[in-house]
Amino acid sequence: MMTNNKKNITILGATGSIGLQTLQVIKQADCHFELNYLTINTRIDLLEEQLQHFTPKGVVITEEKAYNKFKKTTNFKGEILFGDEGLLKAVTDRTNDMVVSALVGFSGVVPTLAAIQAGTTVGLANKETLVSAGIIITEAAKKNNVALLAIDSEHNAIFQCLAGENFNDIEKLILTASGGPFLNTPIEAFEELSIAQALNHPNWSMGNKITIDSATMMNKGFEVIEAHWLFDIPREKIDVVIHPQSIIHSMVMFHDGSIKAQMGLPDMRLPIAYALSYPVRLKLDIPRLNFDTLSSLTFEKPDLNRFRCLNLAYEAMSKNGTSATILNAANEIAVNSFLNNKIKFTDIVKVIEKSLEKLIIIDNPTLDDIINIDSETRIFADNYIDTLY
């Protein structure tokens, strides 16, 4: 059982998929948690709904028009903060016990780093933070003796498998991947794939950006990079296996040949709850895995010709420096362009490939270097997209 001392939680990205599910977990276990700050970008309508059920100390709205409208119309009596300055005040609040970093994309890097520098445990659901700035984030975590608790289902699964184990006994980490909606789609059909088809994930309910990343398998490439930083494991000890049922969320093989796997239904509330309540488990009222109706678990090697984005992630990881920063920034621009019907599904990989080819990689980057190359990559990718059509 958890103690009577409630954990104070700040959620970055409270109206996104992970933010919403984090609030569902907290609602079930409200005797264990208090909300410090909820941060959003534009969805003040959804924020107002949340404020009917929760009473955080404050809210942060990063988009100016939404902030001004909320200030005029809300009955909320707590702090109402604005923009990047408001985000930094929320994440560095000394009463935070945990900051859940669920922002989408590179926008999570600076506030996550600020939370770490304030000495606060981070529940990390933002892949791009470690992909873009892994060396900066992990060094800061070590320096400030801060725990990074993975919320991504795959890394959370590995975290659970490693409980009580000696890291020196690890032979490899095995990340599972569903294969997304196009696992069995003929490659020649990729050219004409629609946005609706790409957003139709067979197992998981996620935000649009990560759902497209799943369709290209860039999300799995990001997870390989993330696993390297989270667990201090070299690339050659991290494997990816296609597991279409999404029941085994990841595995660890030890040097005696034994394998531990973490299993469960594809429900993000499971890893969220484990991270929030670690080192104990919450009692959750959610569906259970029923082995009576589980017909099979299958596995296959990923096809790197089909999923070229995964291969690009491997290449970026081998080059080190700011290569993964370029990878992430180019992917964000490409995915956004696809979702806005500016490019084809098959152009996503072209934009990333060209960006990695043309932009200069900086070894041993500072945070300023990472911010600058992120910005430079976005400009390059946007310009390259303009030349495609």
N, C-alpha and C positions, 0 to 999 in steps of 0.2 A: 504493500500500500504506500501511496505517496503521503508525505507529511501534511500537516495543516497549513504550512507556509505556502501561500500561493505564488506561482511564478508569474512575473510581470512580462508580458509578451508585446512586442511591437511588430506589426506586419507590414512589410513593404510590398505594395501591390495587392491591397485587400480586395479589390474587385476583379482580379484575375482568377483563373481556374484554381491555382494553388491557394491563393488567398481565401477564396470562397470555401474551399474544402477544409482549410485550417480553422476557419470560424465554425464550421460544422462540428469538428472535433472538440473545439473549446466549448461549444454549446452543450455537447454531451457530458463534458467533464468540467463544468464551470466552477465546481468546488475546488479545483486545482489551479485555476488560472485567472489572472486579471489582464485586461487589455490596457496597454499604455497608449500607443498611437496606431491608428489605421492610416495608411498613406495610399492615395489614388492619383490618377492622372486627370481623367475627365468624367468618369461615371458617377456624378453626384446623385443621380436618381437611385442607383444601387447603394451608394453610401448611406443615403437617407433611410433606405430599408434596413440596412445593418444597424443603424442607430436606434431603430425601434426595439432591437433585441439586445444590444450591447451598449455599455457606457464607458468608452475609453476616456483616458485623460485628455486626449487631443486627437485631431485629424490633420493630415497634411494633404494639400491639393496642389499638384505641380503645374497644372495648366491654368494660365491667368484668367481666361474667360470663365472657366468652370469655378475657379476660386471666388471671383467677384460675385457670380450668381449665387453660389452657396452662402456666402456671407450675408447676402440680402434676404434670402428666403428661409434659411434654416432656423430651427428652434434649439439647436444644439448649444449647450452652455459651456462646453469645454474649450480648450485652446483650438484655434483654427489657424494653422500655419500655411505658408505659401512657398512653393518653388524649392530649389536646391538648398537654400538656406534652412527652410523648414524641415526638409528631409534630414539634414545634418543635425539639427537640434533634436529631432525625434530619435535618431539612432545613437546619439551620444548621451541621451538622458541617463543619469546615473542610477535610476531605479529600474532600468531594464535588466531582466534576467536573461532574456533571449530576444534576438532580432531574427525574424523569419524573412529571409531575402528571397522574395518571389517576384521581383521585377523582371520584365522581359528584356533580354539583350544586354548590351554594353552598359546601359543605364544603371545596372546593378553594381558596377565595379566600385565607384567612389563611395556611395553610402555603406556598402558592405565593409570596405576597408576602414571607414570611419568608425563603424561599430566595433570592429576588431581592435582598433587603436584605443577605443574607450574601455577595452577589457571585457566586452560582452560576448557571451556564447552566441554563435550564429547557426541557425538552421538554414542550410543552403539549398535552395531550390532553383537557383539561377545558374545554369550551366556555364553561361558565357563569362561569368566573373572569373572562374578558374581557367577557362580556355584562353581568354584574352590576357589575363594578368596573374597567372598561376604562381609565378615565382614571387611576385610582390605580395600577394595575399597570404601564401603559406609562410613566407618569412616573417610577415607581420604577426601571424597567428602564433608562431613559435616565440617571437620576441615578447609578446604580450600574454603568453600562456593561455591562449584562447582556444576553446574547442570548436572545430568546424563539424557540425553534425549534418550528414547528408540527408536530404529529403527526397532527392531523385530515387525512384524505386530501386534501380539497379545498385546504386552505391549504398543505399540504406540496407539492401539485402546483404551486400558484402560486409558491411559494418556489423550486421547481426551475426553473420557466419564467423566473424573473427572474434566474437565475444569469448574471452577466456583463452584465446589462442596466442601462440608466440609468432610474431611477424616473421621471424627467421625461418619458420617452418613452411612458409608459403612457397609453393612451386609456381602457381599461376592463379590469376583472377579470370573468371569466365563470365563475361557480360552477355546476357541473353537479349535478343532483339526479336520483336514480332515479325519483322519484315514489312510491316505497314500494309497499305492497301494494294500495292503493286508487286507483291512477292511473286505472283504467278502470271502477271500481265506480260505479254510478249514485248520485248525491248523495242521492236519496230513500231509499237503502238504508243510509245512514250511521247512522241512528237505532238500528238493530238490530245493528250490528257487534259481534262478540265480542272478548274479550281474545285468544283464540287466533288469530283472523283478523288482528288488529292486530300480533301478534308474528311473523307469518309473512312476514318480509321476503324479497323475491324474489332478492336478490343478496348482501347482507351478513350476516355472523354477528356480532351485537353484544349488549350487555347489554339488559335489558328496557326501561329508561328511555329510552335513545337510540333503541331500535327503535320505541317508541310515538311519540317525537318525529319520527322519520322518516315514520311513518304520517300524522301531522298536518302534516308539513313544517315544524314549529316548528324542527327541527334546522337547516333551511336558513335560516330567519330568524335563528337564532343565528349561523350562519356568516357571514351578511352583516354583522352587527354585529362579529363577531370579525375579519373581513377588514378592516373599517374601522380597527380599532385596531392590528392586526398590521402592516399595510402603509401606514398613514396615508393612506388613500384615501377621498375623500368618497363618501357613499351613491350619488349620482347616477352614479358611475363603476363601480358594482358591479351586475352583472346576474346573474340566475338563469335557467338553461335546463334543461328536463327532458330527461334522456338515460337512457332506461330500461335500457340495457345496462351502465351503470357501467364502461365501458372508458376513456373520457376522464374524468379525475378533476377537471380544471378547466383553464381557458385564460386567456391574457393577450392582449389586442389592443393593438397599439402604434399610435402616431399616424401611421405610414406605411401602416396598413391591414393589416399582416401579423399573424398570430395564431400563438402557440406553445401547444401542448397537451401535457400529460403524460398518457401512456397506460399501462395495465397491467391485469392481472386485479384484481378487487375483493378485495384481500388486504391487511389492515392491517399485515402484517409489512413491506411495502415502505416506507411512510412512516415507520414506527417505525425501521427500519434506517437510513434516510437521515438522520433526526434524530440518532440515536445516534452515527453515524460521521462526520457532517458535519465537514469539507468533502470527505471522500473517500467512496467507496462500498464497502460490504461485498460479498463474493461470497456469495450466498444460494442454498441448495438448496431452491427453491420452484418451483411450476409457472410456466411461461412462457406469454405470450399467443401463440396460434397463429392467424396471419392466414388460414391455409388453411380454418379452420373458422368464421371470423368472417363471418357472412352480411351483417350490416348495422349501421350506426350511425345512430340516428335522434334527432331533437331537436324539441322543441316548447316553446311558451311556457307557464309555469305558470298554471293557472286559479285565480285568487284567490277565486272563489266556492266552489270545491271545497276549497281549502286556505286557510281564513280565518286560521289561525295565522300563516302567512307574511305576510299583510297586516298583522296586529297587530304583528309584529316591525318592519315598515317604519314603521308609525305610531309605535311606541315610539322608534325610532331618530331620527325627525324631531323628537320632543319633547325629546330629550336628558335631562340630569340623571339622576334615579333612575328614569326610566320603564322602562329596560331591566332594572333591578333588580326592579321590580314584575313585569314580564313574566316573568322567570325564576322568581321565587319562586312566583307564582300557577301557573305551568306545572308546577313540581315538585309542588305540592300536588294539582293536578288530575290529573296523570298517575298519581301514587301512589294517588289515590282510585279512578281507573279500574281500575288493576291489582288493587286490592282489592275490585273489584266494587261500589263505593259509588255510582258515577255512570256514565252512558252515555258512549260515545265522543264524541258530539256535545256533551256537557256540558263537555268540556275547554276548548273555545274560549269557552264562556259564562263560565266561572270567570275566565279571563284577561281577557276583555273587561270584565267587571264590576269587576275589581280595578283595571285601568287607568283606568276611568271614575271610581271613587270615591276612590282614594287620592291624597294630595297628592304632587306631584313636587317634589323639591328640586334646584335648580340648583347646580352646583359643589359636590357633596357631599364630605364627608370620609369616611374609612373607617368611623368611628362612625355617620355618617348612613346609609351603605349597609347596615351590619349592622342598624341599627334598622329601616330601611324593609323590609329582607328579613323580619325577624321580624314586623313589623306586617302585612305582606302575607300571610304564612302564616296568621296568626290570622284575618284578614278572609276569606281564601279558604276556610278550614275552616268558618267560620260561615256563609258564603254557601252552601256545599255542603249544610249542614244544612237550609237553607231550601228547597233544591230537592226534597228527598224527606222 
